[in-house]
């Protein structure tokens, strides 16, 4: 069960025969960083689906080093945007998910890899629903802790602002601004 906007909700995935939205490959091709959001709120069931995608992400030894704090209150989002100079889009989002992780000793980079897997799972689930996403770093950990209330043995790894794009909706990009496939992929060896 998840508490979203004061209510407990259990996400029950749709049956395999139901139309569940965009096919996975289209969701991957549609996902882009969105920083300008419309005023449209995100339905609670969609937030739960996005959060559940993060919860189900793989992690090393299944240790699941994450907790998620979802913020939807506009005044709190505006304050949360102050944790990093480049996070103003957090204040304009319909919701932002803060990824909270344990403070560990140096050399445990697996934690960041695992947090990245949870993040991309949530971003693809959001794109599947036509919801844009982005990311933001967290420089001011004290302010993040004051706003989010996580324990002292944890830190806010990063933020994932969500919302419906203000301008163009998500759609599969035919020519993404990426290095050419043949330049990136090496078979057998470099």
Order of alpha helices (4+ residues) and beta strands (2+ residues): beta-beta-alpha-alpha-beta-alpha-alpha-beta-alpha-beta-alpha-beta-alpha
